[in-house]
């Protein structure tokens, strides 16, 4: 953060506009964040999504088995 502040102050003195310096440094950070997202985080999120899909499928299977078991039990026991 201190390096960012120093770059903003230095660039603000060079171009005589603090607002422009903040805008330029902010744009650099946005570009860095986009590159990091597309190179690393996007793949990690896709792997997590794949794992969650497996969990959802297993959960749906257990839910179906539970409903079928309850229907069988209800058929044998009736409305007691």
PyMOL commands that set and color helices and strands:
alter all, ss='L'
color gray80, all
select helices_A, chain A and resi 2-15+18-77
alter helices_A, ss='H'
color red, helices_A
deselect
rebuild
show_as cartoon
